[in-house]
Amino acid sequence: MLANDPFSQWLGIEILNVKEGSCELQMQLRQEMLNGFQIAHGGIAYSFADTALAFASNTYGKQCFSIDTSINHFEMLKKGDLIRAKATEESLKNKFGFYRVEIKRETELVALFKGTVARSQREWKDGDFE
């Protein structure tokens, strides 16, 4: 998925770990991710968490898409911060999956993202990303 995701590539996302129902990513904040106050734009953390949700929910080979997401920001992020997102499956049903994504700077929780995905019966196949 990452190879065919130019936005996540622009973010500089690195995959640390992926297994069924979960994934862990990291990225470093750059100057162009900051707002006028020289702190990270809230959409950066949101996009980072949304990518973790997508990668975790699609690990079963079924095409999933988000239908409800929310984020809480607890700390400001600045240029140079190295952050990690860990997506964890909270519950998996036939048609829906529920996920929690924690974003941390070292051990400090900086944002919490929650997401619900719809699970289709369509399986990912070679060529779906072309």
Contacts in CASP RR format, 6 or more apart in sequence:
PFRMAT RR
TARGET T0000
AUTHOR 0000-0000-0000
METHOD contacts of the structure
MODEL  1
MLANDPFSQWLGIEILNVKEGSCELQMQLRQEMLNGFQIAHGGIAYSFAD
TALAFASNTYGKQCFSIDTSINHFEMLKKGDLIRAKATEESLKNKFGFYR
VEIKRETELVALFKGTVARSQREWKDGDFE
1 54 0 8 1.000
1 55 0 8 1.000
1 58 0 8 1.000
1 129 0 8 1.000
2 8 0 8 1.000
2 9 0 8 1.000
2 13 0 8 1.000
2 15 0 8 1.000
2 55 0 8 1.000
3 129 0 8 1.000
4 129 0 8 1.000
4 130 0 8 1.000
5 51 0 8 1.000
7 47 0 8 1.000
8 51 0 8 1.000
11 27 0 8 1.000
11 33 0 8 1.000
11 44 0 8 1.000
11 47 0 8 1.000
11 48 0 8 1.000
11 51 0 8 1.000
12 27 0 8 1.000
12 28 0 8 1.000
13 25 0 8 1.000
13 26 0 8 1.000
13 27 0 8 1.000
13 48 0 8 1.000
13 51 0 8 1.000
14 25 0 8 1.000
14 26 0 8 1.000
14 27 0 8 1.000
15 23 0 8 1.000
15 24 0 8 1.000
15 25 0 8 1.000
15 55 0 8 1.000
16 24 0 8 1.000
16 25 0 8 1.000
16 26 0 8 1.000
16 84 0 8 1.000
17 23 0 8 1.000
17 24 0 8 1.000
18 24 0 8 1.000
18 55 0 8 1.000
18 56 0 8 1.000
18 59 0 8 1.000
19 59 0 8 1.000
20 59 0 8 1.000
20 60 0 8 1.000
21 56 0 8 1.000
21 57 0 8 1.000
21 59 0 8 1.000
21 60 0 8 1.000
21 87 0 8 1.000
21 88 0 8 1.000
21 89 0 8 1.000
21 92 0 8 1.000
21 99 0 8 1.000
22 56 0 8 1.000
22 59 0 8 1.000
22 86 0 8 1.000
22 87 0 8 1.000
22 88 0 8 1.000
22 89 0 8 1.000
23 52 0 8 1.000
23 55 0 8 1.000
23 56 0 8 1.000
23 59 0 8 1.000
23 86 0 8 1.000
23 87 0 8 1.000
24 52 0 8 1.000
24 84 0 8 1.000
24 85 0 8 1.000
24 86 0 8 1.000
24 87 0 8 1.000
25 48 0 8 1.000
25 51 0 8 1.000
25 52 0 8 1.000
25 55 0 8 1.000
25 84 0 8 1.000
25 85 0 8 1.000
26 82 0 8 1.000
26 83 0 8 1.000
26 84 0 8 1.000
26 85 0 8 1.000
27 48 0 8 1.000
27 82 0 8 1.000
27 83 0 8 1.000
28 80 0 8 1.000
28 81 0 8 1.000
28 82 0 8 1.000
28 83 0 8 1.000
29 40 0 8 1.000
29 44 0 8 1.000
29 77 0 8 1.000
29 78 0 8 1.000
29 79 0 8 1.000
29 80 0 8 1.000
29 81 0 8 1.000
29 82 0 8 1.000
29 83 0 8 1.000
30 79 0 8 1.000
30 80 0 8 1.000
31 79 0 8 1.000
33 40 0 8 1.000
33 41 0 8 1.000
33 44 0 8 1.000
33 79 0 8 1.000
34 40 0 8 1.000
34 41 0 8 1.000
34 78 0 8 1.000
34 79 0 8 1.000
35 41 0 8 1.000
35 42 0 8 1.000
38 78 0 8 1.000
38 79 0 8 1.000
39 76 0 8 1.000
39 77 0 8 1.000
39 78 0 8 1.000
40 76 0 8 1.000
40 77 0 8 1.000
40 78 0 8 1.000
40 81 0 8 1.000
42 73 0 8 1.000
44 77 0 8 1.000
45 71 0 8 1.000
45 73 0 8 1.000
45 77 0 8 1.000
45 83 0 8 1.000
45 103 0 8 1.000
45 110 0 8 1.000
45 111 0 8 1.000
45 113 0 8 1.000
46 69 0 8 1.000
46 71 0 8 1.000
46 113 0 8 1.000
48 83 0 8 1.000
48 85 0 8 1.000
48 103 0 8 1.000
49 69 0 8 1.000
49 71 0 8 1.000
49 85 0 8 1.000
49 87 0 8 1.000
49 101 0 8 1.000
49 103 0 8 1.000
49 111 0 8 1.000
49 113 0 8 1.000
50 66 0 8 1.000
50 69 0 8 1.000
50 113 0 8 1.000
51 85 0 8 1.000
52 85 0 8 1.000
52 86 0 8 1.000
52 87 0 8 1.000
52 101 0 8 1.000
52 113 0 8 1.000
53 66 0 8 1.000
53 69 0 8 1.000
53 87 0 8 1.000
53 99 0 8 1.000
53 101 0 8 1.000
53 113 0 8 1.000
53 115 0 8 1.000
53 117 0 8 1.000
54 64 0 8 1.000
54 66 0 8 1.000
55 87 0 8 1.000
56 87 0 8 1.000
56 88 0 8 1.000
56 89 0 8 1.000
56 99 0 8 1.000
56 101 0 8 1.000
57 64 0 8 1.000
57 66 0 8 1.000
57 87 0 8 1.000
57 89 0 8 1.000
57 97 0 8 1.000
57 99 0 8 1.000
57 117 0 8 1.000
57 119 0 8 1.000
58 64 0 8 1.000
58 124 0 8 1.000
60 119 0 8 1.000
61 123 0 8 1.000
61 124 0 8 1.000
62 119 0 8 1.000
62 120 0 8 1.000
62 121 0 8 1.000
62 122 0 8 1.000
62 123 0 8 1.000
62 124 0 8 1.000
63 119 0 8 1.000
63 120 0 8 1.000
63 122 0 8 1.000
63 123 0 8 1.000
63 124 0 8 1.000
63 128 0 8 1.000
64 97 0 8 1.000
64 117 0 8 1.000
64 118 0 8 1.000
64 119 0 8 1.000
64 120 0 8 1.000
65 117 0 8 1.000
65 118 0 8 1.000
65 120 0 8 1.000
66 115 0 8 1.000
66 116 0 8 1.000
66 117 0 8 1.000
66 118 0 8 1.000
67 96 0 8 1.000
67 116 0 8 1.000
67 117 0 8 1.000
67 118 0 8 1.000
68 115 0 8 1.000
68 116 0 8 1.000
69 113 0 8 1.000
69 114 0 8 1.000
69 115 0 8 1.000
69 116 0 8 1.000
70 113 0 8 1.000
70 114 0 8 1.000
70 115 0 8 1.000
71 111 0 8 1.000
71 112 0 8 1.000
71 113 0 8 1.000
71 114 0 8 1.000
72 111 0 8 1.000
72 112 0 8 1.000
72 113 0 8 1.000
73 110 0 8 1.000
73 111 0 8 1.000
74 109 0 8 1.000
74 110 0 8 1.000
74 111 0 8 1.000
74 112 0 8 1.000
75 105 0 8 1.000
75 108 0 8 1.000
75 109 0 8 1.000
75 110 0 8 1.000
75 111 0 8 1.000
77 83 0 8 1.000
77 105 0 8 1.000
77 110 0 8 1.000
81 105 0 8 1.000
82 105 0 8 1.000
83 103 0 8 1.000
83 104 0 8 1.000
83 105 0 8 1.000
83 110 0 8 1.000
84 103 0 8 1.000
84 104 0 8 1.000
85 101 0 8 1.000
85 102 0 8 1.000
85 103 0 8 1.000
85 113 0 8 1.000
86 101 0 8 1.000
86 102 0 8 1.000
86 104 0 8 1.000
87 99 0 8 1.000
87 100 0 8 1.000
87 101 0 8 1.000
88 99 0 8 1.000
88 100 0 8 1.000
88 101 0 8 1.000
88 102 0 8 1.000
89 97 0 8 1.000
89 98 0 8 1.000
89 99 0 8 1.000
90 97 0 8 1.000
90 98 0 8 1.000
90 99 0 8 1.000
90 100 0 8 1.000
91 97 0 8 1.000
91 98 0 8 1.000
92 98 0 8 1.000
93 119 0 8 1.000
94 119 0 8 1.000
95 118 0 8 1.000
95 119 0 8 1.000
96 116 0 8 1.000
96 117 0 8 1.000
96 118 0 8 1.000
96 119 0 8 1.000
97 116 0 8 1.000
97 117 0 8 1.000
97 119 0 8 1.000
98 114 0 8 1.000
98 115 0 8 1.000
98 116 0 8 1.000
99 114 0 8 1.000
99 115 0 8 1.000
99 116 0 8 1.000
99 117 0 8 1.000
100 112 0 8 1.000
100 113 0 8 1.000
100 114 0 8 1.000
100 115 0 8 1.000
101 112 0 8 1.000
101 113 0 8 1.000
101 114 0 8 1.000
101 115 0 8 1.000
102 109 0 8 1.000
102 111 0 8 1.000
102 112 0 8 1.000
102 113 0 8 1.000
103 109 0 8 1.000
103 110 0 8 1.000
103 111 0 8 1.000
103 112 0 8 1.000
103 113 0 8 1.000
104 110 0 8 1.000
END
